[in-house]
Every structure is written in structure tokens, then in C-alpha cells.
Amino acid sequence: MNNEKLKQKRFTFTMSLLAILILILFIISLNMGVVRIAPLDVFKTLFGMGSPRDELVLVDFRLPRMLLALVIGAALAVSGAILQGVSKNDLADPGILGINTGAGFAVILFIYFFQGSMNNVSTFGILLMPLFALMGAVTAAFLIYALAWKKGIDPVRLILVGIGVNSGFGAVIIIFQLKMNPQDFMQAAVWLSGDIWGANWKFVSIISPLILLLLPFAFYKSHVLNLLNLGDQVAIGLGIRVERERRFLLLVAVALAGFGVAAGGGIAFLGLVAPHIAKRLMGPKHQMFLPVTALLGSLLLLVADTLGKNILAPTEIPVGIVVAILSAPYFIYLLMKAK
Amino acid sequence: MSENGFQHGHNTNKTILNTSISGAIILIVGMLSLIVSVGLSIAYGAADIKISTVWDAFSEFDANVASHQIIREIRMPRAIGASLVGAFLAVSGAVMQGLTRNPLASPSIMGVTDGAAFALVVTLAFYPAASLVGLSFSSFIGAGLGVILVFMIGSFSKGGLTPVKLALAGVAVGSMLSAISSAIALHTQVAKNMSFWYAGGLTSTNWLSIKILLIAGGIGLLLAMYISKSITILSLGEEVSKGLGQNTFLVKVLGIIVVLLLTGAAVSVAGAVGFIGLVIPHITRFIIGSDYRWIIPISAVLGALLLVLADIAARIVNAPFETPVGAITAVIGVPFFLYLARGERRGL
């Protein structure tokens, strides 16, 4: 019992620490960038007393982008955690499995056929984009699941099939990408490797409610995830309808990834790294480790976005590229350690 | 693959003879089909050219005839380039699969192509005036970087280089290198030049690129043939190889040099054309068995044939626009990869 209390304490401590870190970073990030704004002016502006220029930069450009970074980070991290739990494979990630590429494919198709250019996506288009991303993600997930199915799902086969599906979508995307004009080509390429591009309030108001609705739902299913971890036999014995719950959780993970991609492009590895760190901090119990994963995901993506904006300024390095450079080595380390 | 090896471990003289006969037949048929396809590839294009004109361009070349010029300066190098690149990628994949005894080993999966593309971007970014020879050289170095990284991850990891680890290590190294290249490309604004390396294409092949291909790849092919017997033995297992008194380390080093030469040359000319190195060796082993003295030349011919045909398809599918040839090979390669991934005999 004492042990349980200790864990609870540790959970509260970690969560508050992460929240404080996010808050600090949020404020630092607000006053960094091509236009530097002093912390005092940041506060003034946020309370509606800043200069018009500061207001434009902060409220119209930086704030929506950072808010998006927070929700996308949480979505992808939790999506990865669920995928790892469901597939019982520590190396699962929506990016590696090809779910991101599937969503990206749908979005590229949508832009190619209905919008003409990456730069002037209409308001109606913004409304439809998450829907397309979701459909693409679900299609990819269905393909992977169906192709990996062979009297059940073997974790290794799932990953290999995912890699295959990933490169298949990648090849088709290239065909459409090459038909765009050179500027759009590059923009699409950047976006596919992860870039928070539609950073405006319209986007924030559409994407964040979707993600913020799904997250608590995932937390609510923690119990099921714990039981699935014990193995199918045990879970069935404890009265869980394994296959049904698994598909259902998979759908939640895929939807989270899809919405994340709609707003942030194909950010890979975040869904892998955040859950791993969280597991190290909190242990395998999903009630504690999922919320920590979500906050860690937000924090990491905000760090990556801030770094990307400032490290090679005035060039902005898209957030997905920063995430890949930072976390691919960690992934390789995990790979080398795995049996 | 290794199972195949054991089946053929107790070869009788009769089966050896059979292998030689069927190998020779496949080689001859393959070569003939290759010549026909190269002819078709030369004849087919934006300007309609008859097969008879193709023949004339060789037998009685006339510098004043436009179609003869097109054939000599544009279409011939392209068709020959396609066959060389296809052959090199296929042999490179065959050698990798033999050395690692890993059915998924192939240039595009092992981070080789991403490594080469990375080096090219770095070169273009910091030394924009680089010549074709300079670019080829840098793509060799990049290809080497990719292979060495993936191999190192494999050999330092617990439990060795299993197929799934190899694939994941390739993905990780690939996405890291391509992320860094994108960052550099964005910063230095060479982004537009990059599109080509990721899509793969043979449009800009000229006689100079053929020369580079022939020199680097030719050495690679000869070396591959030279070590083919040792690879056959190595593909039976490390212990077998050592037990038979083979210097396993030397064979591996030579094998890696072969892979570097062949893939580096291919990627520097055609960009990232995937899956040929994965698909062709499997098909070849399926036809001819596990003797690398036959697998290597037949892979070369079949790889050449596949890429020449894929290049023709790339021009037909959406004429008058060209579809990236890498996309065509992926259409063939992805289902094959999935088939392998689902396979029972993975030895994971």
C-alpha cells in the first residue's frame, strides 16, 4: 500500500514538473524567433496591452503554432504508446508503421485535386483536411492489419508489413509530388517530414478539440491496456473481449495520429521516444504512464519547434526534421538493446 | 535461403550439370530479351523512331539526321544506363543477401541510397560547382556511410542482425540522414535539385555517366564474380565457412567493397531507385538455386532487364509526362517485400 502511495506521489510530482517545464518553455519560446520580444512585452501583449506589432507576431503567428505543437505532440505520443501496447512491440510508432504516410498521402491527394496549391488552402479545405487525414490513416492501418494478419497478429510481422506499406505510400506520394510545381514540391516534402504549417486560429480551433476529446478516452482505457499487456490468455480470462478492444484501441491510436498529421505532417519517432521515456519514469502502468507520455510529447515537440525556429535562423527548420535528428539516435540505441 | 543452401549441400554431379545447363539457357534468353528491350527503349519516346532507324543509327550513322542524333546522344545512353544501373543494384542486393544471410537485405533498405543522397546534398550545398565525377565520388562516400552505419548498428546490437532489425536500422538511419539533408537543403536552397535524388530517374543519363558506371561498376562486377564461390559457402553459415578454411573476414570486406562500388555508381547516376536489389536476387535464387557463381551473373541480366522495362513503363504510363522510375520499381517491389515479410521461412 505504501508503495502505491509512493507511486502516486511520484506521478503527481512528474506531472507537475512537466507542466511547469512546458509553461517555462512556452514563455521562452514566445519571445524567441526572428522578431524578439522581451518577456515583459509578452505579458503585456497577452493581457491586451501590447503594441500592434507585438500583438500580430504573438497572437496571430506564434501562439497558434505553439498551441498546435502542444496538442500534436500529445496526440502522436499517446498514439505511439497505444500502438506499442496493442502490438506488444516496443518499436511501434505511427511514423514507422506507415500510418503517418497514409494520412500524408490522403492530404497530398486532397491538395492536389481540390486545392491546386499548398499555399492557398481554403477555409472549407481546412475543415475537410483532418477528415481526409483520418481516412488515409485508417486506410493505411487497415492495410497493415489485413496484410499482417495470418491467424493472428505477430508483432514482428506487423512492423515489417508496416515498413513495406510505408514505402508503398511513399512511392505513390512521389508521383503526385513531382506533378506539383517546384515550390509546392518542396513544401510537400517538408510537410511530409513534419511541419506545423497551417498555424492559424482556424486550424487550432478544429484540430485541438478533436485531439482533446480523444485523449481522455485513451486514458479511460488504461485498464484495458494494462490487461492486454499481460497477454491474450490472461486478458480473456479476466473477461476482456481482446480482439474487439484491440481493434477499438487501434482505431483511437490511428485517429490521434491522423489528426496529428493533418496539422503537423508526418512527424516520426515522437510516438516512439515519448512513451519510452515515460515508461522509464513511471513504470508500465498505463494510468500513470499515459498522461506522462502526453505531456512529454507536448514538451518534446515544443522543444523541437523552438530549436527549429532559432538554431539556423533565419531559415526555419521544420519541426519533424528536428525531431528526427534528435530521436533517431535514441531509436537506434533502443534497437541495439532489444533482443 | 539458407534452407535452399542445405538442399543443394549434397549436390550430385548430375544436378551440378543441370544447374550449368539451365543457368546458361537463362543467361542467353535473358541477354536476348535485354537486347530487344534496349532496342524498344531506344525506339520509344517523344519523337517516334522506327526500329529500322535505330539499326541505321548504328550501321550507317549520319550526323545530319536528327533521329540519329537523338538515338546516339539521348536514347542510347539512357537505355544503356538503365541496364547498367539495374544490373548493379541487383548484384549489390544479391551480395548483401549472401553476406548477411538476410532475405531483406538490399541497397534501398540498408540506408545506402539515403546515405548517397545525403552526401550529394552536402556536396551540392557547399560546393555547388561540383562536376559529375565529383558528385559520383561523393555519392560513393555517402553510400559507404549508410552501409557502415547500418552494419555497425547490426553488429553491436544484441542478437545480431535479424531481418527486422536490419529493416528498422535502415529506416532509422535513412530517416535521420534524409532529415539532415532536408535541413541542409532548406538552409542552402538547393532543395529543388534534391527532388531528383529521391524520385530516381534516368532522364539525364549521358555518355559521361556511362563511363563512370562502367569503370566503378565494372570493377565491382568483376570482384563480385571473383568472390562468388566464397559467398556461396558463406551463405551456408559462418561456421561452415570457417570450417572449410575460408577467410570469412576477407570475404566480407571484399563483399562490402563490391556493394559500395556498385550501389555508389548506380545511385550517383540514377538516384534512389528502390527494390531491384531486393526482388531480383530472390527471383534468381528461386530459378537457379543457391550457387552464387550463377546467381550473380543472372541477377545482373535480370536486374538490367527489369530496369530497362521499368524505364519504358515510366515513359508510357502517363505519356507525355514521365513517371519517376523509382515509383514503378516500388509498385513491383512493395508487394514482393510484403510477401517476404509474411513469409514463414524468415528465420527470425
Chai-1 contact restraints between the chains, C-beta under 6 A:
chainA,res_idxA,chainB,res_idxB,connection_type,confidence,min_distance_angstrom,max_distance_angstrom,comment,restraint_id
A,L147,B,L338,contact,1.0,0.0,6.0,A-B,restraint_1
A,V156,B,V164,contact,1.0,0.0,6.0,A-B,restraint_2
A,V156,B,L348,contact,1.0,0.0,6.0,A-B,restraint_3
A,L160,B,V164,contact,1.0,0.0,6.0,A-B,restraint_4
A,L160,B,A341,contact,1.0,0.0,6.0,A-B,restraint_5
A,V161,B,L338,contact,1.0,0.0,6.0,A-B,restraint_6
A,V161,B,A341,contact,1.0,0.0,6.0,A-B,restraint_7
A,I163,B,A167,contact,1.0,0.0,6.0,A-B,restraint_8
A,G164,B,V334,contact,1.0,0.0,6.0,A-B,restraint_9
A,G164,B,F337,contact,1.0,0.0,6.0,A-B,restraint_10
A,G164,B,L338,contact,1.0,0.0,6.0,A-B,restraint_11
A,G164,B,A341,contact,1.0,0.0,6.0,A-B,restraint_12
A,G168,B,V334,contact,1.0,0.0,6.0,A-B,restraint_13
A,A171,B,A327,contact,1.0,0.0,6.0,A-B,restraint_14
A,A171,B,A330,contact,1.0,0.0,6.0,A-B,restraint_15
A,I174,B,A199,contact,1.0,0.0,6.0,A-B,restraint_16
A,I174,B,P324,contact,1.0,0.0,6.0,A-B,restraint_17
A,I174,B,A327,contact,1.0,0.0,6.0,A-B,restraint_18
A,I175,B,A327,contact,1.0,0.0,6.0,A-B,restraint_19
A,L178,B,A199,contact,1.0,0.0,6.0,A-B,restraint_20
A,L178,B,P324,contact,1.0,0.0,6.0,A-B,restraint_21
A,P182,B,K192,contact,1.0,0.0,6.0,A-B,restraint_22
A,F185,B,S195,contact,1.0,0.0,6.0,A-B,restraint_23
A,M186,B,A191,contact,1.0,0.0,6.0,A-B,restraint_24
A,S193,B,S182,contact,1.0,0.0,6.0,A-B,restraint_25
A,A268,B,S175,contact,1.0,0.0,6.0,A-B,restraint_26
A,L312,B,H187,contact,1.0,0.0,6.0,A-B,restraint_27
A,T315,B,L186,contact,1.0,0.0,6.0,A-B,restraint_28
A,T315,B,H187,contact,1.0,0.0,6.0,A-B,restraint_29
A,I317,B,A183,contact,1.0,0.0,6.0,A-B,restraint_30
A,I321,B,A179,contact,1.0,0.0,6.0,A-B,restraint_31
A,I321,B,S182,contact,1.0,0.0,6.0,A-B,restraint_32
A,I321,B,A183,contact,1.0,0.0,6.0,A-B,restraint_33
A,A324,B,S175,contact,1.0,0.0,6.0,A-B,restraint_34
A,A324,B,M176,contact,1.0,0.0,6.0,A-B,restraint_35
A,A324,B,A179,contact,1.0,0.0,6.0,A-B,restraint_36
A,I325,B,A179,contact,1.0,0.0,6.0,A-B,restraint_37
A,A328,B,A172,contact,1.0,0.0,6.0,A-B,restraint_38
A,A328,B,S175,contact,1.0,0.0,6.0,A-B,restraint_39
A,A328,B,M176,contact,1.0,0.0,6.0,A-B,restraint_40
A,F331,B,A172,contact,1.0,0.0,6.0,A-B,restraint_41
A,I332,B,I153,contact,1.0,0.0,6.0,A-B,restraint_42
A,I332,B,A172,contact,1.0,0.0,6.0,A-B,restraint_43
A,L335,B,L168,contact,1.0,0.0,6.0,A-B,restraint_44
A,L335,B,A169,contact,1.0,0.0,6.0,A-B,restraint_45
A,M336,B,F156,contact,1.0,0.0,6.0,A-B,restraint_46
A,M336,B,S157,contact,1.0,0.0,6.0,A-B,restraint_47
A,K339,B,K158,contact,1.0,0.0,6.0,A-B,restraint_48
A,K339,B,G159,contact,1.0,0.0,6.0,A-B,restraint_49
